[in-house]
Amino acid sequence: MHGEGGSVNSAALPAQIADLKRRLQGYRLADIYNMDETGLFYKLAPDKTIASRQIEGAKKSKVRVTVALTYNADGSDMREPFIIGHANKPRCFKKKSGSDLGFF
């Protein structure tokens, strides 16, 4: 386990689950949303060949973007993935700002 998931207090978990259920009672499942983020290493080459043997000696690319996935609790509304880049002024937008393109 990594991050916050690795430090869960399992003794307090049943009480927290009961509290969460109590708080969500007044809402429909269609109105409860969750957003998760994950890293997408789009320049990372596979580390195995079709024959499943390890490829040795190649450096792994660390270039990535963050992808945010949003959906509701009953699965009836899954939003388009939201890409979060790292550049303050991405080259692909040339001289246009985020507000010119309708992002901000």
C-alpha positions, 0 to 999 in steps of 0.5 A: 500500500502507498500514501494514505491507504497504507496508514488507515486505522482499521479499529476506527473504520467501522465507526467511520463507515457507519458515520458516512452511511448516516451522512449520505442517507438523505441523498440519492446515489445518482447525486453522490460523485467521486473523483479520482486522480491517476498518473498517465506515463504516456511516453513510458515504453513497455518493460516486457516484450511479447515473449514476457522477458524483461528488457534490460538497460533502458531508462524509463521516461518519467513524463506524465500527465494527471488524469481525473476520472469522475463518476456517480455512485450508481454509475449512471453518469461517467464524465469525460476524463479530465487531463491535468498538465504541468506546463504553465503555458503549454506550447501547443496553445501557441500564444493563446491563454487558457481563458482564450480557449475557455479553460479558466 
